[in-house]
Amino acid sequence: MTRFRTALALVALLAAGLALTMLERGRLGLEVQHFEAGGTPASLTAQPGATGPLVLIAHGFAGARQMMHSYALSLAHAGYRAVTFDFAGHGRNPQPLSGDVTRIEGTTRLLVAESARVLDAARRLTGAEGPAAVIGHSMASDIVVRLAAERRDIAAVIGISMYSEAVTPSFPERLLILTGAGEPTLRANALAAVRMIDPAGEEGDLVARGAVTRLALVAPGVEHVGVLHSETAVRAARGWLDAAFQRESAAPPVLPGRWAALLLLAILAGAWALSPLIGPKRPARDPLPALRVIAISLTGAGAGILAGAALPFQLPGAAALGTVTLVLGANGAVQLFLLSRAGPLTGGVSHRGLGFVLIAGLLFALALDRYGASFWPHGPRVALTGWLLLGAVPMMLADFAMFAGRAAPLWLRIVARIPLVLAPSLTALLVPEEVVFLAVSVPLLLLFLLLLHPIARWAGARGGALTGGLGAGVLLAWSLGAAYPLFAG
């Protein structure tokens, strides 16, 4: 390795150590007790012997309880007892979502009932008898509003990136709405809820009419996910609860998001720095003509869309994942066939290179799963990950056959992968009943290409295109299998 790579590896190690120290420091003085509520996995985070109010904190669609750590840890340090959980079909919950997603009486009603079970189980676990509060992000903002409408033991409601048709001029009585500056539509919804009380109300105005009190606040510089890690939003949520329960909180908020990001970047930087341990770089191959690359990419995506729409392949408890597998598999197979004249995938399988991909990917998955979002296959997700390999591996083999070791310009690499990212969701034009779930593939594929695909690319540059393609296929299947919301149909 060069001196620069050696120095970078040391810097990455120091950065990872600092990030881990700060992440674990945010948990010092707290106890985390895991429990189940009718099969729903949940966690109670609190100071030892805490007697503060219970706060039920619910994640959004395609999220998990790890994504709500900023609120749970900050409130726990302030003396509250924070309860987080994984909705059906999410995180470590082994049960898939069910019901009709288009009707309030369907999936929404089941999620409200699940939230009620968790709150009741937390009361039994802690012996808490006083009023509680609820916090919900995105999808869950509607769930917690409807939960509060059914119960008399909820004193305050906080909706983050909220949309809910259950909000009326008289309910909830005490409602804080937090949105990111980059969420114009949801900001408009929040303002409409405030103007139900005061037609002249603006963002940042505390409005009241009778027993009803509302406030819409905007967290600067963040969007739909960033609002979960915003100091402005976390402080506002804690202040709202302090006012509702007549408490004072002085502890600084815990914001693990920035340190989690540093840890993940340190893992990636360390992986790049250490990639020469695989071996020397392979000789460069001639790049393919740009028009040919784009034509192959579009043809493969078209074949994938048609296969996903026409062939019946459903995985149990996982609506849309069977379709995603077909789309990726057919896309990759057609591209491999069209690329066959360009020569075979080079290099054989480098065990050192494949091991490098798996180890770096495992470290990334462990870090993300503990500090950011659910990223560890469990229960039914293990088998689903195996099925996804049937689509992910051919797709990534084609990707590496097209680009690995070739001096293709960056713009072409980006343009050629746009059909890959969009193909599963475009299939919803032909399979509209799966549109909600097929749309999730877009952010998951983008995150894979930005964060995990580079690990395989570095291995492919030294271990050969076949090694990189296989490694990337495993990482892609892992990403989708671990994070995709599961729906029984």
GUTOR-187276 format. One record per residue (C-alpha): x, y, z; residue in three letters. Coordinates in Angstrom, 3 decimals. Layout:
<pts>
- X Y Z ala
...
</pts>
This chain:
<pts>
- 0.000 0.000 0.000 met
- 1.056 3.574 -0.612 thr
- 1.807 5.914 2.274 arg
- -1.390 7.810 1.528 phe
- -3.542 4.693 1.827 arg
- -1.759 3.657 5.016 thr
- -2.341 7.096 6.518 ala
- -5.980 7.037 5.426 leu
- -6.497 3.613 7.007 ala
- -5.150 4.965 10.308 leu
- -7.351 8.073 10.075 val
- -10.379 5.868 9.311 ala
- -9.595 3.709 12.341 leu
- -9.343 6.780 14.581 leu
- -12.566 8.227 13.153 ala
- -14.389 4.935 13.708 ala
- -13.115 4.816 17.287 gly
- -14.275 8.379 17.936 leu
- -17.685 7.702 16.395 ala
- -18.181 4.519 18.424 leu
- -17.146 6.325 21.597 thr
- -19.634 9.125 21.033 met
- -22.413 6.748 19.994 leu
- -22.027 4.614 23.092 glu
- -21.582 7.701 25.253 arg
- -25.112 8.713 24.283 gly
- -26.360 5.524 25.939 arg
- -24.413 5.884 29.185 leu
- -26.643 6.052 32.246 gly
- -29.544 4.442 30.423 leu
- -31.005 0.962 30.547 glu
- -32.577 -0.667 27.514 val
- -35.088 -3.404 28.211 gln
- -36.400 -5.419 25.275 his
- -39.886 -6.913 25.436 phe
- -42.659 -8.192 23.186 glu
- -46.257 -7.098 22.869 ala
- -48.301 -9.746 21.120 gly
- -45.330 -10.663 18.937 gly
- -44.255 -7.062 18.298 thr
- -40.609 -6.473 19.362 pro
- -40.200 -3.331 21.443 ala
- -37.632 -1.575 23.618 ser
- -37.952 0.500 26.777 leu
- -35.148 3.051 27.199 thr
- -34.919 4.882 30.528 ala
- -32.675 5.889 33.391 gln
- -32.481 3.295 36.167 pro
- -35.493 3.761 38.412 gly
- -37.038 6.437 36.189 ala
- -40.650 7.323 36.958 thr
- -41.263 9.883 34.222 gly
- -44.128 9.659 31.739 pro
- -44.205 6.956 29.101 leu
- -43.587 8.184 25.550 val
- -44.503 5.840 22.701 leu
- -42.277 6.578 19.674 ile
- -43.303 5.088 16.316 ala
- -41.253 4.958 13.098 his
- -42.485 5.573 9.568 gly
- -43.011 3.335 6.550 phe
- -39.879 1.355 5.595 ala
- -38.283 2.482 8.869 gly
- -37.397 0.794 12.142 ala
- -37.045 1.727 15.807 arg
- -33.307 2.456 15.372 gln
- -34.287 5.458 13.227 met
- -35.991 7.038 16.262 met
- -32.921 6.898 18.548 his
- -32.446 10.687 18.675 ser
- -35.855 11.114 20.292 tyr
- -35.743 7.992 22.476 ala
- -32.282 8.657 23.925 leu
- -32.832 12.387 24.415 ser
- -36.137 11.849 26.221 leu
- -34.715 9.015 28.322 ala
- -31.874 11.261 29.514 his
- -34.537 13.815 30.471 ala
- -36.245 11.303 32.769 gly
- -38.939 10.058 30.411 tyr
- -39.478 6.373 29.715 arg
- -39.166 6.012 25.934 ala
- -40.801 3.079 24.165 val
- -39.809 2.219 20.591 thr
- -40.972 -0.736 18.499 phe
- -40.975 -2.254 15.028 asp
- -44.290 -2.202 13.203 phe
- -45.423 -5.386 11.469 ala
- -43.389 -5.894 8.294 gly
- -40.525 -3.732 9.567 his
- -37.259 -4.174 11.425 gly
- -37.181 -7.293 13.582 arg
- -40.923 -7.838 13.545 asn
- -41.439 -11.338 12.082 pro
- -45.067 -10.669 11.149 gln
- -45.733 -9.057 7.745 pro
- -48.060 -6.129 7.247 leu
- -51.554 -7.125 6.239 ser
- -54.930 -5.631 5.464 gly
- -56.039 -3.262 2.734 asp
- -53.495 -0.426 2.500 val
- -56.026 1.776 0.687 thr
- -58.586 1.800 3.520 arg
- -58.503 3.244 7.025 ile
- -60.333 0.105 8.178 glu
- -57.555 -2.042 6.715 gly
- -53.829 -1.757 7.398 thr
- -54.172 1.522 9.306 thr
- -56.580 -0.018 11.805 arg
- -54.205 -2.951 12.381 leu
- -51.267 -0.608 13.016 leu
- -53.291 1.454 15.490 val
- -54.180 -1.747 17.341 ala
- -50.526 -2.829 17.316 glu
- -49.461 0.520 18.782 ser
- -52.086 0.169 21.518 ala
- -50.767 -3.296 22.412 arg
- -47.237 -1.948 22.757 val
- -48.355 0.936 24.973 leu
- -50.394 -1.418 27.174 asp
- -47.463 -3.857 27.421 ala
- -45.138 -0.987 28.400 ala
- -47.561 0.034 31.138 arg
- -47.612 -3.493 32.506 arg
- -43.830 -3.713 32.323 leu
- -43.215 -0.429 34.136 thr
- -46.307 -0.113 36.282 gly
- -46.827 3.380 34.854 ala
- -50.334 4.690 35.491 glu
- -50.250 8.389 34.560 gly
- -50.845 10.020 31.174 pro
- -48.537 9.098 28.292 ala
- -47.430 10.868 25.108 ala
- -47.067 9.614 21.547 val
- -44.632 10.552 18.780 ile
- -44.964 9.319 15.203 gly
- -42.928 9.912 12.055 his
- -44.460 10.058 8.580 ser
- -46.874 7.099 8.256 met
- -46.896 6.708 12.031 ala
- -47.951 10.346 12.559 ser
- -51.421 9.331 11.361 asp
- -51.287 6.164 13.468 ile
- -50.515 7.977 16.729 val
- -53.217 10.610 16.114 val
- -55.789 7.855 15.646 arg
- -54.428 6.014 18.688 leu
- -54.812 9.140 20.813 ala
- -58.397 9.535 19.575 ala
- -59.282 6.130 21.023 glu
- -57.671 6.522 24.448 arg
- -57.942 8.780 27.445 arg
- -54.408 8.148 28.710 asp
- -52.546 10.209 26.061 ile
- -51.846 13.802 27.059 ala
- -49.741 15.023 24.117 ala
- -49.210 14.151 20.453 val
- -46.178 14.945 18.294 ile
- -46.309 14.348 14.553 gly
- -43.025 14.409 12.637 ile
- -43.403 14.929 8.873 ser
- -47.089 14.553 9.579 met
- -50.022 13.827 7.341 tyr
- -53.310 12.729 8.886 ser
- -56.939 13.151 7.979 glu
- -57.819 12.388 11.606 ala
- -56.775 15.884 12.765 val
- -59.828 18.089 13.395 thr
- -60.345 21.595 14.844 pro
- -60.969 19.986 18.260 ser
- -58.528 17.055 18.236 phe
- -55.772 16.403 19.201 pro
- -55.998 18.941 22.000 glu
- -52.223 19.278 22.347 arg
- -50.424 18.768 19.020 leu
- -46.890 19.631 17.909 leu
- -46.096 19.190 14.223 ile
- -42.432 19.015 13.173 leu
- -41.331 19.115 9.550 thr
- -38.069 19.544 7.709 gly
- -37.429 22.657 5.651 ala
- -37.195 20.405 2.585 gly
- -40.770 19.080 2.932 glu
- -42.968 21.760 1.306 pro
- -46.089 19.605 0.973 thr
- -45.972 18.392 4.567 leu
- -45.233 21.919 5.782 arg
- -48.443 23.009 4.067 ala
- -50.319 20.209 5.828 asn
- -48.893 21.294 9.176 ala
- -49.897 24.899 8.558 leu
- -53.422 23.800 7.633 ala
- -53.717 21.978 10.970 ala
- -52.634 25.157 12.798 val
- -55.082 27.321 10.831 arg
- -57.935 25.082 11.913 met
- -57.438 26.865 15.254 ile
- -56.257 30.296 14.100 asp
- -56.706 31.273 10.424 pro
- -53.881 33.801 10.814 ala
- -51.463 31.274 12.354 gly
- -48.024 30.813 10.803 glu
- -45.137 28.374 11.257 glu
- -43.621 28.949 14.674 gly
- -46.800 30.480 16.158 asp
- -48.271 28.804 19.228 leu
- -52.018 28.947 18.658 val
- -54.784 28.059 21.076 ala
- -58.560 27.959 21.185 arg
- -60.185 26.677 24.308 gly
- -58.446 23.465 25.351 ala
- -56.768 23.016 21.946 val
- -53.107 24.062 21.572 thr
- -51.053 23.641 18.392 arg
- -47.635 24.510 17.062 leu
- -46.018 23.844 13.672 ala
- -42.231 24.104 13.691 leu
- -39.748 23.747 10.836 val
- -36.311 22.191 11.314 ala
- -33.837 24.061 9.080 pro
- -31.648 22.345 6.516 gly
- -33.236 18.888 6.684 val
- -35.813 16.810 4.833 glu
- -37.961 13.728 5.488 his
- -35.235 11.613 7.102 val
- -32.962 14.393 8.304 gly
- -35.706 15.743 10.576 val
- -35.200 12.633 12.707 leu
- -31.664 13.805 13.504 his
- -32.298 17.543 13.802 ser
- -31.336 19.194 17.087 glu
- -34.051 21.790 16.515 thr
- -36.723 19.113 16.174 ala
- -35.508 17.006 19.106 val
- -35.346 20.035 21.429 arg
- -38.806 21.137 20.327 ala
- -40.271 17.689 20.982 ala
- -38.770 17.550 24.460 arg
- -39.925 21.083 25.249 gly
- -43.456 20.273 24.120 trp
- -43.602 17.270 26.436 leu
- -42.062 19.217 29.303 asp
- -44.836 21.794 28.973 ala
- -47.509 19.096 28.795 ala
- -46.228 17.264 31.872 phe
- -44.972 20.328 33.776 gln
- -41.359 19.185 33.767 arg
- -37.997 20.814 33.089 glu
- -35.244 19.112 31.095 ser
- -31.677 20.384 31.167 ala
- -29.729 17.472 29.647 ala
- -28.337 18.160 26.157 pro
- -30.082 16.256 23.360 pro
- -28.480 13.076 22.044 val
- -27.965 13.203 18.282 leu
- -26.420 9.920 17.149 pro
- -27.113 10.500 13.462 gly
- -23.978 12.531 12.751 arg
- -21.744 10.053 14.574 trp
- -23.389 7.101 12.849 ala
- -22.693 8.781 9.516 ala
- -19.052 9.269 10.511 leu
- -18.769 5.602 11.477 leu
- -20.169 4.413 8.149 leu
- -17.901 6.775 6.202 leu
- -14.907 5.569 8.229 ala
- -15.722 1.962 7.310 ile
- -15.927 2.873 3.626 leu
- -12.734 4.922 3.723 ala
- -10.907 2.119 5.501 gly
- -12.156 -0.396 2.949 ala
- -10.838 1.702 0.069 trp
- -7.504 2.222 1.812 ala
- -7.078 -1.503 2.470 leu
- -8.310 -2.754 -0.918 ser
- -4.712 -3.186 -2.259 pro
- -4.415 -6.146 0.123 leu
- -6.552 -8.038 -2.396 ile
- -3.806 -7.762 -4.977 gly
- -2.638 -5.477 -7.785 pro
- -5.119 -3.795 -10.093 lys
- -6.133 -5.800 -13.157 arg
- -5.199 -4.475 -16.602 pro
- -7.800 -2.046 -17.908 ala
- -10.218 -3.273 -20.567 arg
- -11.446 -1.236 -23.490 asp
- -14.557 0.824 -22.647 pro
- -17.771 0.005 -24.485 leu
- -19.308 2.648 -26.778 pro
- -21.682 4.919 -24.871 ala
- -24.662 4.337 -27.148 leu
- -24.228 0.596 -26.857 arg
- -24.097 0.789 -23.064 val
- -27.280 2.884 -22.904 ile
- -29.076 0.613 -25.375 ala
- -28.148 -2.508 -23.388 ile
- -29.218 -0.851 -20.139 ser
- -32.603 0.191 -21.539 leu
- -33.210 -3.180 -23.208 thr
- -32.425 -5.069 -20.011 gly
- -34.653 -2.819 -17.917 ala
- -37.501 -3.233 -20.403 gly
- -37.149 -7.008 -20.276 ala
- -37.122 -6.875 -16.481 gly
- -40.298 -4.786 -16.354 ile
- -42.125 -7.150 -18.696 leu
- -40.962 -10.204 -16.749 ala
- -41.965 -8.675 -13.421 gly
- -45.419 -7.818 -14.724 ala
- -46.120 -11.006 -16.688 ala
- -44.675 -13.832 -14.598 leu
- -46.355 -14.915 -11.347 pro
- -43.645 -15.127 -8.708 phe
- -44.741 -14.264 -5.190 gln
- -42.599 -14.792 -2.119 leu
- -44.589 -15.686 1.026 pro
- -45.261 -12.696 3.264 gly
- -43.400 -10.354 0.933 ala
- -45.569 -8.639 -1.634 ala
- -43.493 -7.037 -4.419 ala
- -40.213 -8.756 -3.474 leu
- -40.975 -11.588 -5.896 gly
- -41.599 -8.984 -8.581 thr
- -38.359 -7.182 -7.698 val
- -36.460 -10.479 -7.964 thr
- -37.884 -11.103 -11.442 leu
- -37.204 -7.553 -12.616 val
- -33.571 -7.669 -11.487 leu
- -32.976 -11.225 -12.699 gly
- -34.438 -10.731 -16.174 ala
- -32.705 -7.364 -16.505 asn
- -29.345 -8.898 -15.627 gly
- -29.811 -12.011 -17.796 ala
- -30.680 -9.989 -20.898 val
- -27.778 -7.614 -20.338 gln
- -25.359 -10.515 -19.867 leu
- -26.558 -12.028 -23.146 phe
- -26.144 -8.728 -25.009 leu
- -22.703 -8.229 -23.436 leu
- -21.467 -11.714 -24.334 ser
- -19.691 -10.411 -27.441 arg
- -17.645 -8.071 -25.250 ala
- -15.919 -11.019 -23.651 gly
- -16.450 -13.104 -20.534 pro
- -16.304 -11.811 -16.990 leu
- -12.635 -11.706 -16.164 thr
- -10.482 -12.981 -13.363 gly
- -12.315 -16.005 -12.055 gly
- -13.303 -15.800 -8.409 val
- -10.772 -14.259 -6.078 ser
- -11.417 -15.675 -2.636 his
- -9.464 -12.829 -1.106 arg
- -11.506 -10.276 -3.027 gly
- -14.826 -11.926 -2.190 leu
- -13.819 -12.167 1.460 gly
- -12.931 -8.476 1.416 phe
- -16.419 -7.597 0.152 val
- -18.175 -9.780 2.713 leu
- -16.123 -8.550 5.675 ile
- -16.455 -4.868 4.771 ala
- -20.171 -5.342 4.049 gly
- -20.646 -7.141 7.366 leu
- -18.972 -4.318 9.323 leu
- -21.153 -1.799 7.512 phe
- -24.307 -3.830 8.232 ala
- -23.475 -4.233 11.934 leu
- -22.834 -0.503 12.348 ala
- -25.956 0.564 10.474 leu
- -28.160 -1.963 12.266 asp
- -27.108 -0.805 15.738 arg
- -27.007 2.927 15.162 tyr
- -29.110 3.843 12.145 gly
- -31.692 1.464 10.697 ala
- -32.594 -2.198 10.692 ser
- -30.073 -3.920 8.431 phe
- -29.756 -7.459 9.728 trp
- -31.815 -10.239 8.088 pro
- -33.716 -12.261 10.660 his
- -36.568 -14.738 10.751 gly
- -38.351 -14.845 7.372 pro
- -35.932 -12.286 5.953 arg
- -33.111 -14.848 5.862 val
- -34.968 -17.010 3.338 ala
- -36.117 -13.955 1.392 leu
- -32.515 -12.796 1.066 thr
- -31.680 -16.184 -0.434 gly
- -34.459 -15.812 -3.009 trp
- -33.318 -12.293 -3.860 leu
- -29.897 -13.647 -4.819 leu
- -31.590 -15.117 -7.912 leu
- -32.218 -11.598 -9.178 gly
- -29.446 -9.578 -7.538 ala
- -26.498 -11.730 -8.668 val
- -27.305 -11.734 -12.435 pro
- -28.010 -8.003 -12.258 met
- -24.696 -7.200 -10.632 met
- -22.749 -9.596 -12.849 leu
- -24.109 -7.663 -15.829 ala
- -23.235 -4.353 -14.181 asp
- -19.633 -5.455 -13.634 phe
- -19.364 -6.966 -17.114 ala
- -20.321 -3.551 -18.477 met
- -18.100 -1.367 -16.319 phe
- -15.530 -3.251 -14.200 ala
- -12.019 -2.415 -15.328 gly
- -13.280 -0.162 -18.117 arg
- -12.506 3.541 -18.306 ala
- -16.120 4.597 -18.727 ala
- -16.863 8.261 -17.922 pro
- -18.804 9.032 -14.751 leu
- -21.804 10.443 -16.615 trp
- -22.212 7.191 -18.519 leu
- -22.019 5.114 -15.341 arg
- -24.782 7.248 -13.830 ile
- -27.019 7.310 -16.908 val
- -26.708 3.565 -17.493 ala
- -27.813 2.776 -13.929 arg
- -30.910 4.971 -13.950 ile
- -32.990 2.216 -15.640 pro
- -31.755 -0.245 -12.976 leu
- -32.993 2.040 -10.182 val
- -36.331 2.828 -11.810 leu
- -37.246 -0.537 -13.342 ala
- -38.899 -2.135 -10.263 pro
- -41.042 0.922 -9.534 ser
- -41.937 1.360 -13.217 leu
- -43.277 -2.186 -13.123 thr
- -46.051 -0.770 -10.929 ala
- -47.517 0.786 -14.098 leu
- -48.374 -2.774 -15.102 leu
- -48.876 -4.161 -11.591 val
- -50.629 -1.246 -9.809 pro
- -51.644 -3.319 -6.786 glu
- -47.972 -3.407 -5.735 glu
- -47.205 0.264 -6.380 val
- -46.726 1.230 -2.709 val
- -44.153 -1.478 -2.156 phe
- -42.411 -1.364 -5.528 leu
- -41.775 2.353 -4.992 ala
- -39.649 1.516 -1.938 val
- -37.051 -0.050 -4.229 ser
- -35.936 3.367 -5.530 val
- -34.347 4.701 -2.304 pro
- -33.019 1.259 -1.368 leu
- -31.307 0.803 -4.750 leu
- -29.905 4.330 -4.631 leu
- -28.480 3.783 -1.149 leu
- -26.978 0.489 -2.270 phe
- -25.281 2.096 -5.274 leu
- -23.940 4.956 -3.166 leu
- -22.778 3.069 -0.071 leu
- -22.258 -0.645 -0.704 leu
- -21.643 -0.984 -4.424 his
- -18.287 0.863 -4.133 pro
- -16.951 -1.884 -1.835 ile
- -17.571 -4.477 -4.526 ala
- -16.196 -2.133 -7.202 arg
- -12.889 -1.799 -5.349 trp
- -12.702 -5.576 -5.029 ala
- -13.579 -6.033 -8.692 gly
- -10.770 -3.736 -9.784 ala
- -8.264 -6.115 -8.162 arg
- -10.011 -9.471 -8.000 gly
- -11.725 -9.323 -11.369 gly
- -15.224 -8.495 -12.642 ala
- -16.622 -11.892 -11.639 leu
- -15.496 -11.366 -8.052 thr
- -16.941 -7.859 -7.939 gly
- -20.222 -8.926 -9.514 gly
- -20.750 -11.812 -7.104 leu
- -19.875 -9.637 -4.123 gly
- -22.171 -6.845 -5.244 ala
- -24.979 -9.339 -5.846 gly
- -24.708 -10.631 -2.281 val
- -24.687 -7.090 -0.860 leu
- -27.692 -6.084 -2.980 leu
- -29.716 -9.131 -1.906 ala
- -28.746 -8.442 1.713 trp
- -29.812 -4.786 1.435 ser
- -33.229 -5.590 0.000 leu
- -33.855 -8.614 2.208 gly
- -32.952 -6.788 5.413 ala
- -34.729 -3.480 4.809 ala
- -37.702 -4.077 2.496 tyr
- -41.110 -3.799 4.209 pro
- -42.860 -7.165 4.251 leu
- -46.524 -7.309 3.265 phe
- -48.702 -10.398 3.270 ala
- -51.089 -9.010 0.670 gly
</pts>
